Amino acid sequence: MKIVETVKQIREEVARARQEGKKVGFVPTMGYLHEGHASLIQRAKAENEFVVVSIFVNPTQFGVGEDFETYPRDLERDSEIAEQAGANIIFHPTVGEMYPLGYRTYVDVEGITSKLCGASRPGHFRGVTTIVSKLFHMVKADRAYFGQKDAQQVAVIQQMVRDLNMDIEIVPCPIVREADGLAMSSRNTYLNPSERQAALILSKSLFEAQGRIDHGEHDAGKLGLWIKENIQTEPLAKIDYVEIVDAVTLEEIEEIKGDVLIALAVRIGKTRLIDNIRLEV
Ligand code: AMP
């Protein structure tokens, strides 16, 4: 498995694979890979002969005071995980390669980017859609793989691909969790042992909410309130948002019916964690 750092190199490598008639799968990441990322790479490898993994901590999607500088990085460990999972090449550009001096262009998806995580992280999705567009132009993949862990990101990327007629298939992949239910995340490494325990309140609340729906609860207002109250029983948890929305438009719903997303963001100490469940009711 190769690691390349320049746009020129990644273009050449992908062009060669295409000439050999290979389908190209692409997994964009910020690195510090875990089993969640590995599951995307494995899926990409199962569906494409050539798999590109990008590792780039993208400064434009971090707000002022967020964790851009401290975001965990370990390229050596990442390359082992990526290779094991089936990656053919890692694209690991520098910030200067992606945003050279004089950089001026941004991609902005309106509306669905101002809700949920967009409300508490203004500019975040503008950074995401910008870097993902750039990567799509560089990598020219047939399919790109995104985790449902970042459900809003999937919805935003799908909207962008539709709106800008991008010739790429977006493949959403299920959330990979730790044995006790915590959704895997590179940011879980920020948690100390008591915070790690407290973080279980996210998945527990979602699973129990699912149980309540299975038992006939269809009132989104009531269920949302129950989830909030349940999270508040955990002293280390501070709710950012709990939303019950249409999974495609991310519009708030009153009745739990159709393609439903229950999404939440909660601070455990200084660490902001997100989780969600998507269900067909
Ligand atoms: P990140 O490195 O956090 O930007 O994530 C890169 C990709 O991996 C995104 O599409 C994420 O949604 C996905 N991902 C992160 N954590 C998980 C997880 N626990 N399960 C499935 N996919 C994940």
Residues whose N, C-alpha, C, O or C-beta is under 5 A from the ligand:
A	BS01	AMP	P28 T29 M30 G31 G36 H37 Y145 F146 G147 Q148 K149 D150 C173 P174 I175 V176 A183 M184 S185
